[in-house]
Amino acid sequence: MTHRLIQTEDGSCTIYVPELDEHYHSIHGAIQESRHIFIQAGLIHYLSHPPQSFSATSPLNILEAGFGTGLNAYLTLLESERLGIPINYHSLEKYPLTTPEITVLDYPEQLGQTDRSLFQKLHHTPWNTASRITPFFQLRKYHQDFREITFRETFDLVYFDAFNPKVQPHLWTPEVLERFAQALKAGGILVTYCVKGSVKQALRASGMTLRRLPGPPGKREMLRATKQA
């Protein structure tokens, strides 16, 4: 698939896929969307309202559906450094970006980071191998389809950031969502931009309690689902 670099309204960029007529991030602001949904409503909320089973001395296990541009992983890495929180980050991606596409992504500059090496390292670490990026952040990327992977670990937090179900409905089926719900620990949460009725129904059927939240600019609502004990 051919890709085009697009500047979004907050000045950060995203990638447009003409064949799908789909963007990797919101055209209203790539960074602000990721911060709003995955960092604030996901990571920060979880750390502020941890389940009883949470241990601050153990690494936080995060699973991301859709590594894409690496923006969610990069923002999470920066938060782990800021807060001093150890994180084991797992991410799935069937179609990785090419090196030229990675090179032009401007997220470190937009976030005021003069050193691009950590962002580059996220993309260039080997697939299917755990890699230590910083003392607080470990990354394992899986070059695999959401529908095929078998999870050998359980997770505190899931970032579900697949392409829109209108263009890739096979990634939002009840079977796929059940797989991710089962991978969560009791009290764990899943956050996503998608509030489609069939998605909510599938998550409820998987034992999740749902809450619709205000979305980022350009998006009225988002979804946070909590797995019950």
HUJO-V756058 format. One record per residue. SS is DSSP state (~ for helix, > for strand, _ for the rest). PHI is phi in degrees with one decimal (* if undefined). D_FIRST is the distance of its C-alpha to the first C-alpha in Angstrom with 2 decimals. Layout:
# HUJO-V756058
SS,PHI,D_FIRST / SS,PHI,D_FIRST
This chain:
# HUJO-V756058
_,*,0.00 / _,-82.0,3.80 / _,-126.3,6.52 / >,-130.7,10.20 / >,-81.6,13.34 / >,-127.5,15.80 / >,-86.4,19.45 / _,-95.3,20.94 / _,-68.3,24.58 / _,-90.9,26.00 / _,94.4,24.77 / _,-83.4,22.16 / >,-106.8,18.47 / >,-137.4,15.41 / >,-115.6,11.67 / >,-106.3,10.28 / >,-110.2,7.06 / _,-58.5,8.04 / _,-61.3,6.73 / _,-102.8,8.91 / _,52.1,11.22 / >,-140.5,11.64 / >,-106.7,12.73 / _,-67.7,13.24 / _,-137.3,16.88 / _,-63.8,19.40 / _,-71.9,19.62 / _,-81.8,23.36 / _,148.3,23.16 / ~,-65.7,20.81 / ~,-66.9,23.69 / ~,-67.3,26.24 / ~,-65.6,24.16 / ~,-63.1,23.63 / ~,-61.3,27.28 / ~,-64.6,28.57 / ~,-80.3,26.90 / ~,-93.9,26.51 / ~,-86.0,29.17 / ~,-71.2,31.94 / ~,-78.9,31.70 / ~,-104.3,30.59 / ~,-61.4,31.85 / ~,-65.3,34.78 / ~,-60.8,35.90 / ~,-61.0,35.96 / ~,-67.2,37.97 / ~,-82.3,40.31 / _,-133.5,40.86 / _,-71.9,40.56 / _,-69.3,41.70 / _,-61.5,44.97 / _,-77.9,43.27 / _,-70.2,41.42 / _,-120.1,42.78 / _,-67.8,42.30 / _,-89.0,43.02 / _,-101.5,40.08 / _,-61.4,36.45 / >,-79.1,34.39 / >,-98.2,31.67 / >,-118.6,28.43 / >,-118.9,25.45 / >,-114.5,22.09 / >,-97.2,19.50 / _,111.6,16.20 / _,-64.5,16.62 / _,54.2,13.60 / _,-79.0,15.00 / _,83.5,18.31 / ~,-64.1,20.24 / ~,-62.4,22.10 / ~,-64.2,23.08 / ~,-65.9,24.24 / ~,-62.9,26.32 / ~,-67.8,27.82 / ~,-58.8,28.71 / ~,-62.4,30.48 / ~,-68.2,32.37 / ~,-62.7,33.45 / ~,-70.0,34.91 / ~,-64.4,36.53 / ~,-93.1,38.11 / _,68.9,38.81 / _,-106.0,37.15 / _,-72.2,35.83 / >,-132.2,32.43 / >,-102.3,30.59 / >,-109.6,26.96 / >,-116.7,24.67 / >,-143.2,20.96 / >,-105.5,18.37 / _,-156.7,14.67 / _,-86.2,12.65 / _,-125.2,9.42 / _,-64.0,11.17 / _,-69.7,10.35 / _,-83.5,11.18 / ~,-58.6,14.77 / ~,-60.4,14.41 / ~,-67.6,12.58 / ~,-63.5,15.37 / ~,-60.9,18.00 / ~,-87.8,17.71 / _,-66.4,17.94 / _,-104.7,21.50 / ~,-60.8,22.72 / ~,-57.2,25.67 / ~,-63.2,26.98 / ~,-63.4,26.70 / _,-94.9,28.59 / _,75.8,31.23 / _,-97.7,30.45 / _,-77.1,31.47 / _,-102.9,30.20 / _,-86.2,26.43 / ~,-65.1,27.03 / ~,-67.3,26.83 / ~,-63.5,23.41 / ~,-63.3,22.18 / ~,-64.9,24.00 / ~,-56.4,22.24 / ~,-80.5,18.91 / ~,-99.5,20.54 / _,-66.6,22.93 / _,-62.9,22.49 / >,-78.0,20.74 / _,62.5,23.17 / _,-139.3,26.06 / >,-71.2,28.08 / >,-127.8,28.24 / >,-83.2,30.84 / _,-88.8,29.35 / _,-137.4,32.61 / _,-58.3,35.94 / _,-99.8,34.88 / >,-128.9,31.20 / >,-115.1,29.79 / >,-121.9,26.12 / >,-131.5,24.75 / >,-99.9,20.99 / >,-111.9,20.03 / _,-85.1,16.92 / _,-157.3,17.30 / _,-75.8,16.63 / _,-54.4,18.93 / _,-79.4,20.58 / _,-110.9,21.66 / _,-72.8,23.14 / _,-111.6,26.93 / _,-80.9,28.25 / _,-102.2,31.28 / _,-129.7,32.13 / _,-112.8,32.86 / >,-127.7,31.62 / >,-81.9,33.30 / >,-149.0,30.30 / >,-118.7,26.87 / >,-98.2,24.15 / >,-100.0,22.04 / _,-128.6,18.98 / _,-70.0,16.31 / _,-57.4,14.12 / _,-47.9,16.48 / _,-61.0,18.09 / _,-67.4,17.57 / _,-102.8,13.83 / _,-136.2,14.18 / ~,-61.3,17.88 / ~,-67.3,17.95 / ~,-91.2,17.86 / _,-123.2,20.93 / _,-72.4,23.26 / ~,-55.9,26.88 / ~,-65.1,26.42 / ~,-68.0,23.68 / ~,-64.9,25.67 / ~,-61.6,28.84 / ~,-59.6,27.41 / ~,-73.1,26.76 / ~,-63.2,30.12 / ~,-67.3,31.93 / ~,-77.0,30.53 / >,-80.6,32.29 / >,-73.2,35.85 / >,-59.4,38.53 / >,86.5,38.39 / >,-72.5,34.77 / >,-127.5,32.42 / >,-120.1,28.89 / >,-121.1,27.43 / >,-155.0,24.53 / _,-77.7,23.70 / _,-90.6,23.71 / _,-119.9,27.11 / _,-59.9,26.27 / ~,-57.1,29.34 / ~,-66.9,27.90 / ~,-68.6,26.60 / ~,-62.0,30.08 / ~,-61.8,31.78 / ~,-65.5,29.89 / ~,-68.2,30.69 / ~,-61.3,34.31 / ~,-64.7,34.59 / _,-90.6,33.50 / _,89.0,36.48 / >,-101.1,34.97 / >,-99.4,36.81 / >,-104.2,34.67 / >,-140.5,35.12 / >,-84.8,33.31 / >,-123.9,33.30 / >,-58.0,32.75 / _,-87.3,29.13 / _,-73.4,27.90 / _,-51.2,28.02 / _,88.4,26.20 / _,-134.2,26.42 / _,-66.0,29.80 / >,-138.7,29.72 / >,-137.4,28.16 / >,-131.4,29.30 / >,-125.0,31.18 / >,-117.7,32.27 / >,-115.8,35.06 / >,-84.5,35.93 / _,-79.8,39.62 / _,-67.0,41.99
